[in-house]
Amino acid sequence: MRCVAAFSVVLVWLAVGVLLPSVAADESAPRNEISRAEHFLKKLEKQVQVYRGKPFPLSYESKEALRRVRTLKEKYPTDPTVEAMFQRARKAVVASKGEVFEITPKMLAYRENEKKLAKQLAALNVETWDEYVALLERKKALIEKPFPAPDPLRTSPTLMIGKYVLLAEFAYPQNEFRDTGGQYVFAGSARKGYYYVHLTNRAWLGAYEALKRYRREASQDLPEPWTLLGKITNVGLLVPQAGEEKTMDPHFGWVVEPVALYVPGILCATAEAGTERAGTYAGEDQLEQLKSSMYTYTEVPDDVEPKALLRIFATAIKEKNWKLYLDCIDPARRKTPKAISRMRYFYDNNQVRYHRFYVQVEPTEVASVEVIRGWRADKKSDEDFFLSKKDKEKIAEHADPLVEEARVRIKTYDERGKQVSLPNTIVLRRYEGKRWFVYSGFPL
């Protein structure tokens, strides 16, 4: 009997040992541990809300949230509260890696078109540059070896003035300085001798503005260094040092007037005295003809909706369609030359952004459409319930001209489909129920 009793006790203990893990597995997490983990989890979710789809590094509090939720999940895997917290944390971790957007080949077509256009223009510009240099060489007007530069104190000015010089690795604006009331870029050194390229003249402005137009209208890809072709006009005693305070000694050098700026293999921008723009680049007069077949949109429909307008606007920027870009903007924002200059600044700013940071601007939602001036009947509004037809006619007769405002949220994505900045809001307006225009929110 004693043996039977002892055997029964052993069976009971074995049964208890088998059941204990099951009991522990079904155990609920302590409320105080849940509460502490919840505190940090809310901090993580708040961080997700702040970045709104943009990738972000986890803060200390966010990392602590993950640590605490993981500990709870490992200790109490069947607790429904812990499971809910685990799912929230998992969702937040995914969000921290950034919202993913599918980038299609069509969205990237503008980059391929830009390369194609640059290649077409490059052929014309290299040919122009080679012909220009060859002509000067035939005339023996080009200094064969710029450095070491002839010493102005030991060389007759008549041997140098009127000749042309090629300055490779022209460093603008790095070597820019101001002296004797003018702006210059120095090339050379005290050991090799100096050339001072004079910038305070129409020749420089003509060539450099042509280069900027190429960047704005054709391609952003203009790698340095550049080469400057210039004509020697004088001898100058200048201090080739940037800044107001001069610590260097002055040095004699040859003053050079710009003739052409050359980006090797890509662009030849020349000064053109007597023309309206004072400068041009090869193929500029053919540019619109070359680009016209590459445009996705050529005009803005009168019945365009807010989100559709922003897609046209963004596409006009990345396809370098200045005319269409302006047509998207509220006429009130482009009335004066100063206003146009401001719009051009935003346009150039966006060109850089599309080149360096993102490839797609996507309108996500129309956040609101409101009447900000005048009056418009709205059958869905509470006001309309109390107004008779006669009331509405009388109100409309005396109301200010109707101005409506729409706020559209946008997101920007890089070529991998990652959101690259916080969402932005663009404001659109329309007048008297006519076409929508972009009013503010620059740059995109």
C-alpha positions in Angstrom: 0.0 0.0 0.0 2.8 2.4 0.9 4.4 1.7 -2.5 1.1 2.5 -4.3 0.8 5.8 -2.3 4.3 6.8 -3.1 3.8 6.1 -6.7 0.6 8.2 -6.7 2.5 11.2 -5.3 5.2 10.9 -8.0 2.5 10.9 -10.7 0.9 14.0 -9.2 4.2 15.9 -9.2 4.9 14.8 -12.7 1.5 16.1 -13.8 2.1 19.4 -12.0 5.5 19.7 -13.7 3.9 19.1 -17.1 1.2 21.7 -16.5 3.4 24.5 -15.0 4.7 25.7 -18.4 1.2 25.9 -19.8 0.0 27.9 -16.8 3.0 30.3 -17.2 2.3 30.6 -20.9 -1.3 31.7 -20.3 -0.3 34.2 -17.6 -1.2 37.8 -18.2 1.4 40.6 -18.1 1.5 42.7 -15.0 -0.4 46.0 -15.4 2.5 48.1 -14.3 4.8 46.6 -17.0 2.1 47.2 -19.6 1.7 50.8 -18.4 5.4 51.6 -18.7 5.7 50.0 -22.1 2.6 51.9 -23.3 4.2 55.2 -22.2 7.2 54.6 -24.5 5.1 53.1 -27.3 3.1 56.3 -27.5 6.3 58.2 -27.9 7.3 56.0 -30.8 3.9 56.4 -32.5 4.2 60.2 -32.0 7.5 60.2 -33.8 5.8 58.3 -36.7 3.1 61.0 -36.9 5.7 63.8 -36.9 7.6 62.4 -39.8 4.5 61.5 -41.8 6.0 59.0 -44.1 9.6 60.2 -44.2 12.3 57.8 -43.0 13.7 58.7 -39.5 16.2 57.3 -36.9 14.6 56.0 -33.7 15.0 58.2 -30.7 16.0 56.9 -27.3 12.4 56.7 -26.2 11.4 54.9 -29.4 14.2 52.3 -28.9 13.1 51.8 -25.3 9.5 51.2 -26.5 10.8 48.4 -28.7 12.9 46.9 -25.9 10.0 46.8 -23.5 7.4 45.5 -25.9 9.9 42.7 -27.0 10.4 41.7 -23.4 6.7 41.5 -22.8 6.1 39.5 -26.0 8.8 37.0 -25.1 7.5 36.5 -21.5 3.7 36.7 -22.2 3.2 35.5 -25.8 -0.5 34.8 -25.5 -1.5 37.9 -23.6 -3.9 39.8 -26.1 -2.9 43.2 -24.7 0.8 42.4 -25.3 0.0 41.1 -28.8 -1.9 44.3 -29.6 1.2 46.4 -28.5 3.5 44.1 -30.5 1.4 44.8 -33.7 1.5 48.6 -33.0 5.2 48.5 -32.5 5.7 46.4 -35.7 3.7 48.9 -37.7 5.7 51.8 -36.3 9.0 50.1 -37.1 7.9 49.6 -40.7 6.8 53.3 -40.9 10.2 54.4 -39.6 11.8 53.0 -42.7 9.8 55.4 -44.8 6.7 55.3 -47.0 7.3 53.3 -50.2 6.0 54.6 -53.5 6.3 52.8 -56.9 8.4 54.8 -59.2 7.6 54.0 -62.8 9.8 54.4 -65.9 7.5 57.2 -67.1 8.3 59.2 -63.9 12.0 58.9 -64.7 11.7 59.7 -68.4 12.6 63.3 -67.9 16.1 62.3 -66.9 16.6 60.2 -70.0 15.2 63.0 -72.1 17.6 65.5 -70.4 20.6 63.3 -71.3 19.3 62.9 -74.9 19.0 66.7 -75.2 22.4 67.4 -73.6 24.0 64.9 -76.1 22.4 66.7 -79.1 23.5 70.1 -77.8 27.0 68.8 -76.9 27.8 68.0 -80.5 27.0 71.6 -81.6 28.8 73.2 -78.7 32.0 71.1 -79.0 32.1 71.9 -82.8 31.6 75.6 -82.0 34.4 75.7 -79.4 36.9 73.7 -81.6 36.3 76.1 -84.6 36.7 79.2 -82.4 40.0 78.0 -80.9 41.3 76.7 -84.3 40.5 80.2 -85.8 42.5 82.0 -83.1 45.4 79.5 -83.6 45.5 80.1 -87.3 45.6 83.9 -86.7 48.4 83.3 -84.1 46.3 85.3 -81.7 46.2 82.6 -79.0 48.9 82.4 -76.4 50.3 78.9 -76.7 51.5 78.5 -73.1 49.6 80.5 -70.5 51.8 79.5 -67.6 54.2 80.6 -66.4 52.6 83.9 -67.3 54.9 86.6 -68.8 56.0 89.1 -66.1 54.1 92.4 -66.8 57.1 94.3 -65.4 59.5 92.7 -67.9 57.2 92.3 -70.9 56.0 95.0 -73.2 52.2 95.3 -72.9 52.0 95.6 -76.7 53.1 92.0 -77.0 50.2 90.8 -74.8 47.3 93.2 -75.1 44.8 92.0 -77.7 45.9 88.4 -77.5 43.7 85.5 -76.3 44.4 83.1 -73.5 42.9 79.8 -72.5 42.5 79.4 -68.7 41.8 75.8 -67.8 40.3 75.0 -64.5 38.7 78.4 -64.2 37.5 78.4 -60.6 34.4 80.5 -60.3 33.2 81.6 -57.7 36.0 80.0 -55.6 38.7 82.4 -56.8 36.5 85.5 -57.1 37.6 88.7 -55.4 37.0 92.4 -55.4 39.5 95.1 -55.8 39.7 98.7 -57.2 35.9 98.9 -57.6 35.6 95.7 -59.7 35.0 92.0 -59.4 37.6 89.5 -60.7 38.5 85.8 -60.8 42.2 85.1 -60.5 44.0 82.3 -62.3 47.5 81.3 -61.4 49.7 82.1 -58.4 52.5 84.3 -57.2 55.0 81.7 -58.5 53.4 81.1 -61.9 52.0 84.6 -62.5 48.5 85.9 -62.6 45.6 86.5 -65.0 42.7 88.6 -63.6 39.4 87.8 -65.4 37.3 90.9 -65.2 33.7 90.2 -64.3 32.2 93.7 -64.1 31.3 93.9 -67.8 28.7 92.8 -70.3 31.0 90.1 -71.8 31.0 88.1 -68.5 27.3 88.6 -67.9 26.5 87.5 -71.4 28.5 84.3 -71.3 27.6 83.4 -67.7 23.9 84.1 -68.2 23.9 81.9 -71.3 25.5 79.1 -69.1 22.7 79.6 -66.5 20.0 79.4 -69.2 21.5 76.1 -70.4 21.2 74.8 -66.9 17.7 76.0 -66.5 16.4 75.0 -70.0 18.5 72.0 -71.0 20.5 70.2 -68.3 21.7 70.6 -64.7 24.7 68.5 -65.4 27.6 71.0 -65.8 30.6 69.5 -64.0 33.6 71.6 -63.0 36.2 72.6 -63.8 35.4 75.0 -66.7 37.7 76.6 -69.2 37.7 80.3 -69.9 38.7 81.9 -73.2 39.5 85.5 -72.7 41.1 88.5 -74.4 43.9 90.4 -72.6 43.0 94.1 -72.3 45.3 95.6 -69.7 47.8 95.2 -66.8 46.5 95.3 -63.3 48.0 95.6 -59.8 45.5 93.7 -57.6 45.3 91.7 -54.4 43.9 88.3 -55.5 42.2 87.5 -52.2 38.5 87.3 -51.2 37.1 89.3 -48.3 37.2 92.9 -47.2 40.5 92.5 -45.2 43.5 92.0 -47.5 46.5 90.3 -45.9 48.3 89.5 -49.2 50.6 91.8 -51.1 49.3 93.1 -54.5 50.6 91.4 -57.6 50.8 92.6 -61.2 48.8 90.4 -63.6 47.2 90.5 -67.0 43.6 91.7 -67.0 41.4 89.5 -69.2 37.9 90.1 -70.7 35.8 87.0 -71.1 35.0 85.7 -74.6 33.6 82.2 -73.9 33.0 79.8 -71.1 33.6 76.1 -72.0 32.4 73.1 -70.1 34.6 70.4 -71.7 32.6 68.1 -74.0 29.3 69.8 -73.1 28.8 73.5 -73.5 30.3 76.6 -75.2 28.7 79.8 -73.9 29.9 82.9 -75.7 29.7 86.6 -75.1 27.8 88.2 -78.0 28.2 92.0 -77.9 25.4 94.0 -79.5 22.7 91.3 -79.0 19.8 91.6 -76.6 21.0 88.8 -74.3 24.7 89.7 -74.7 25.5 85.9 -74.9 24.4 82.6 -76.2 25.3 78.9 -76.5 25.4 76.7 -79.5 21.9 75.3 -80.3 20.0 77.7 -78.1 17.9 79.0 -81.0 16.9 75.3 -81.7 16.2 74.4 -78.1 12.3 74.6 -78.1 12.1 72.6 -81.3 14.3 69.9 -79.8 12.3 69.8 -76.6 8.8 70.0 -77.9 8.4 66.3 -78.6 9.6 65.4 -75.1 6.9 67.3 -73.1 4.2 65.3 -71.3 1.9 68.3 -71.1 1.8 71.4 -73.3 -1.2 73.3 -71.8 -3.4 73.5 -68.8 -7.1 72.6 -69.4 -9.7 75.1 -68.3 -11.5 72.5 -66.3 -8.4 71.2 -64.5 -8.9 69.9 -61.0 -6.5 70.8 -58.1 -4.6 67.6 -58.0 -4.3 67.4 -61.8 -3.0 71.0 -61.9 -0.2 70.1 -59.4 0.8 67.1 -61.5 1.1 69.4 -64.6 2.9 72.0 -62.5 5.5 69.5 -61.1 6.0 67.9 -64.6 6.6 71.4 -66.2 9.4 71.9 -63.7 11.2 68.6 -64.1 10.8 68.8 -67.9 12.1 72.4 -67.9 9.0 73.8 -69.6 9.2 77.4 -68.4 6.2 78.6 -70.4 3.9 75.9 -69.0 5.3 76.5 -65.5 4.3 80.2 -65.6 0.9 79.3 -67.0 0.2 77.2 -63.9 0.9 80.2 -61.6 -1.7 82.7 -60.4 -1.6 85.8 -62.6 -1.5 87.9 -59.5 1.9 86.3 -58.7 3.5 87.2 -62.1 2.4 90.7 -62.9 5.7 92.6 -62.6 9.3 91.9 -63.7 10.2 91.5 -60.0 7.5 88.9 -59.6 8.7 87.0 -62.6 12.2 87.1 -61.2 10.9 85.6 -58.0 9.1 82.8 -59.9 12.3 82.1 -61.8 14.2 81.8 -58.5 11.7 79.1 -57.3 11.9 77.5 -60.7 15.7 77.2 -60.5 15.5 76.0 -56.9 13.2 73.2 -58.0 15.4 72.3 -60.9 18.2 71.6 -58.4 15.9 69.5 -56.2 14.7 67.3 -59.1 18.4 66.8 -60.1 19.7 66.0 -56.6 17.0 64.9 -54.2 13.8 63.6 -55.7 12.2 62.4 -58.9 8.5 62.6 -58.2 6.1 65.1 -56.6 2.8 63.3 -55.8 -0.4 65.1 -54.7 -2.0 63.0 -52.0 -5.2 64.7 -51.1 -7.2 67.9 -51.4 -7.3 68.9 -47.7 -9.9 71.7 -48.1 -11.7 73.9 -50.6 -13.0 77.2 -49.1 -14.5 80.4 -50.3 -12.2 83.2 -49.0 -14.0 86.1 -50.7 -17.4 86.6 -52.2 -20.2 84.0 -51.9 -21.1 80.8 -53.6 -24.3 78.8 -53.1 -23.6 75.4 -51.6 -26.5 73.0 -51.3 -24.5 70.8 -48.8 -24.0 73.6 -46.3 -26.2 74.4 -43.3 -26.5 78.0 -44.6 -28.3 76.9 -47.7 -31.0 75.2 -45.7 -32.2 78.7 -44.4 -31.9 80.6 -47.7 -34.6 80.9 -50.3 -33.9 81.3 -54.0 -34.6 85.0 -53.7 -32.2 85.3 -50.8 -29.5 83.6 -52.7 -30.0 85.9 -55.8 -29.8 89.0 -53.6 -26.7 87.8 -51.8 -25.0 87.0 -55.1 -25.9 90.4 -56.5 -24.1 92.3 -53.8 -21.2 89.8 -53.0 -17.6 90.5 -53.7 -16.0 88.7 -56.7 -15.7 85.0 -55.8 -12.3 83.7 -54.8 -11.9 80.0 -53.8 -8.9 78.5 -52.2 -7.8 74.8 -52.3 -5.1 73.3 -50.1 -3.5 70.2 -51.6 -1.0 68.0 -49.7 2.0 66.7 -51.6 4.8 64.2 -51.0 8.2 63.9 -52.7 9.9 60.6 -53.5 13.4 59.7 -54.7 14.2 57.1 -57.4 14.0 54.3 -54.9 10.5 55.3 -54.0 11.4 56.6 -50.6 9.8 59.8 -49.3 12.6 62.4 -49.0 10.9 65.2 -47.1 8.0 66.0 -44.8 4.7 66.5 -46.7 4.0 70.0 -47.9 0.8 71.9 -48.6 0.3 73.9 -51.8 -2.3 76.6 -52.0 -4.4 77.0 -55.2 -6.9 79.7 -56.1 -9.5 80.3 -58.7 -11.6 83.4 -59.5 -15.3 83.5 -60.4 -15.4 79.8 -60.7 -12.9 79.7 -63.6 -9.6 77.9 -63.8 -7.4 76.8 -60.8 -3.9 78.4 -60.4 -1.0 77.7 -58.1 -1.0 80.6 -55.6 1.7 79.7 -52.9 3.7 76.9 -51.5 6.9 77.4 -53.4 9.1 75.5 -53.8 7.5 72.2 -54.3 
